[in-house]
Amino acid sequence: MLIYEAAYAIGLRLVDAVRPQRRWSGELWGTRVAFVKLLHARTVAEVAFFDAWAVIFAVLMLHVGLDAVRARTVSFASVGFALAVANVAAGLSLIPIGLGVFEGTITLLTIAAGATPGEAAAGGLLYRGFNDVFMAGFGAMIALATRRRRRPVPGS
């Protein structure tokens, strides 16, 4: 609906038909414009390139975590499959950030791929811990680097 302008216009007319929702019609039109800009070939190619590298590094990080706890029987492909299924399962769960669902899925699938239960659980927890700590640290560095100094409010 966002791509096809005529269908989007029909949707906007439906939004405008309900009086309390009319205030959002301007923002909704802007959303379509921004979304269409995202579909330019160069933008899609850049996002796909960087996302592919992010996936490779995530799978590599889980593989290294499993290797660190001596679960060396799990192949790179099995680790990638386990990570993909765990991310989907965590996304479908109603628990915030899929806490427990993600780790449990990683554990079950790496056990199925040949790791012992202890190795699988430890590797999954290592991955989750380092991934979350790294992301939080990286985000904090970006926030500090891009933080604007606040101007003092006159009269305070």
C-alpha positions in Angstrom: 0.0 0.0 0.0 2.9 2.4 0.7 4.4 1.8 -2.7 1.2 2.1 -4.8 0.1 5.8 -4.6 -3.5 5.2 -5.5 -4.0 2.6 -2.8 -2.3 4.8 -0.3 -4.6 7.7 -1.2 -7.6 5.5 -0.5 -6.1 4.6 2.8 -5.6 8.3 3.6 -9.2 9.0 2.7 -10.3 6.3 5.1 -8.2 7.9 7.9 -9.6 11.3 7.1 -13.2 9.9 7.4 -12.7 9.4 11.1 -12.5 12.9 12.6 -10.0 12.2 15.5 -7.6 10.6 13.0 -7.5 13.6 10.6 -4.7 15.2 12.5 -2.3 12.4 11.3 -3.0 12.6 7.6 -0.1 15.0 6.9 2.4 12.8 8.7 1.0 9.8 7.0 1.6 11.4 3.6 5.1 12.2 4.6 5.7 8.6 5.6 4.9 7.4 2.1 7.4 9.9 0.6 10.1 8.7 3.0 9.3 5.1 2.4 9.5 5.5 -1.4 12.9 7.2 -1.0 14.1 4.1 0.9 13.3 1.9 -2.1 15.9 3.6 -4.4 18.3 1.0 -5.7 21.4 2.6 -4.2 19.7 2.8 -0.7 18.6 -0.9 -0.9 22.0 -2.0 -2.0 23.8 -0.1 0.8 21.4 -1.5 3.4 21.7 -5.0 2.1 25.5 -4.8 2.0 25.9 -3.6 5.6 23.1 -5.9 6.8 24.9 -8.9 5.3 28.1 -8.0 7.1 26.1 -7.6 10.4 24.7 -11.1 9.9 28.1 -12.6 9.1 29.6 -11.0 12.2 26.7 -12.1 14.4 27.0 -15.7 13.3 30.8 -15.5 13.7 30.4 -14.1 17.2 28.1 -17.0 18.2 30.5 -19.5 16.6 33.4 -18.0 18.5 31.3 -18.1 21.7 30.6 -21.8 21.2 34.2 -22.4 20.4 35.2 -20.7 23.6 33.3 -23.3 25.6 34.7 -26.1 23.5 31.6 -26.8 21.4 33.6 -27.4 18.3 31.3 -29.9 16.7 28.8 -27.2 15.6 29.3 -26.1 12.1 29.1 -22.5 10.9 26.0 -23.2 8.9 24.3 -24.8 11.9 25.2 -21.8 14.0 23.7 -19.5 11.4 20.5 -21.5 11.3 20.2 -21.6 15.1 20.8 -17.8 15.2 18.1 -17.2 12.5 15.5 -19.3 14.2 16.3 -17.9 17.6 15.9 -14.3 16.4 12.5 -15.2 14.8 11.3 -17.0 18.0 12.4 -14.1 20.2 10.6 -11.7 17.9 7.4 -13.7 18.1 7.5 -14.1 21.9 5.6 -11.6 24.1 8.5 -11.4 26.4 10.5 -8.2 26.1 13.6 -8.7 23.8 12.7 -12.4 23.7 14.6 -12.9 27.0 14.9 -16.6 27.6 13.2 -17.6 24.4 16.3 -16.6 22.4 18.7 -18.4 24.7 16.6 -21.4 24.9 16.2 -21.7 21.2 20.0 -21.3 20.6 20.6 -24.0 23.3 18.1 -26.5 21.8 19.3 -26.0 18.2 23.0 -26.2 19.0 22.4 -29.3 21.1 20.7 -30.8 18.0 23.8 -29.8 16.0 26.1 -31.8 18.3 27.0 -29.6 21.3 26.5 -30.8 24.9 23.7 -29.1 26.9 26.2 -27.2 29.0 28.3 -26.0 26.1 25.2 -25.0 24.1 23.8 -23.0 27.0 27.1 -21.3 27.9 27.8 -20.4 24.3 24.3 -18.9 23.8 24.7 -16.9 27.0 28.2 -15.7 26.0 26.8 -14.6 22.7 23.8 -12.8 24.2 25.9 -11.1 26.9 28.7 -9.9 24.6 26.2 -8.9 21.8 24.1 -6.8 24.2 27.0 -5.3 26.1 28.8 -4.5 22.8 25.7 -2.9 21.3 25.0 -0.9 24.5 28.6 0.3 24.6 28.7 1.2 21.0 25.4 3.1 21.3 26.7 4.9 24.4 29.9 6.0 22.4 27.8 7.3 19.5 25.5 9.1 21.9 28.4 10.8 23.7 30.1 11.6 20.4 27.0 13.2 18.9 25.6 14.8 22.0 24.8 18.5 21.6 25.5 20.8 24.4 22.4 22.2 25.8 22.1 25.9 25.9 21.1 27.4 29.3 17.5 28.5 29.4 17.3 32.2 30.0 16.2 33.2 33.4 17.1 29.9 35.0 
